[in-house]
Amino acid sequence: MVRLVLKRRPSAKNPNYCDVCETFVRTHPGGAEVEISMLFADVRGSTTLAEQMRPAEFSSLMNRFFDCANRVVIDSDGVVDKLVGDEVVALYVPAIGPDHARKAVEAAGDLLRATADFVPVGCGVHTGVAYVGAVGSGSTVVDFTALGDPVDVTARLASVAGAGEALISDAACISAGVDFGGLERRDLELKGRGAPLSVRVLRL
């Protein structure tokens, strides 16, 4: 509605939003520390898959995964931060409402279900205070993204999740306000972190 009223172009990160924020950070570098939820999802065994397929076939598979993941993120009010290698990075910011953690968790489950019949995917979901805003150089490339420990944690969770699994941190579980008592609990030793991280395991 805002996009239509202001006659703005759709955002490149979610066409349901306008491009005001993206345009603003490119002309007014900066950001803020805010609590957000993040969803990282990547293809398990992509190196092996690429070895077994022709480049064009592998590209087609990855494009199908990216299209599927992007649609899930967009439909759940997230923003597609970036596509990196075999991974989709999505942000759920306070602007979508206080239930950003719940939406990230639900999106992880939806993504696993949507990709189950054609590619093995693992997900990580975490909530924490990150720097959100313009990153880069005004004289070269500037992007709207998130930085900080919560982003690294989410990436680590996605990297150790098994095929068909979403590892959800305790912080995301608490923020989501959903009873995850029926899910398996794991204490993970993540690379670069001094203390174990407790997670719940959502799987198909």
Buried (B, 14 or more C-beta within 10 A) or exposed (E): EEBEEEEBEEBEBBEEBBBBBBBBBBEEBEBEEBBBBBBBBBBBBBEEBBEEEEEEEBEEBBEEBBEBBBBBBBEBBBBBBEBEEBBBBBBBBEEBEEBBBBBBBBBBBBBBEBBEEEBBBBBBBBBBEBBBBBBBEEEEEBBBBBBBEBBBBBBBBBBBBEBBBBBBBBBBBEBBEBEBEEBEEBEBEBEEEEEEBEBBBBBE
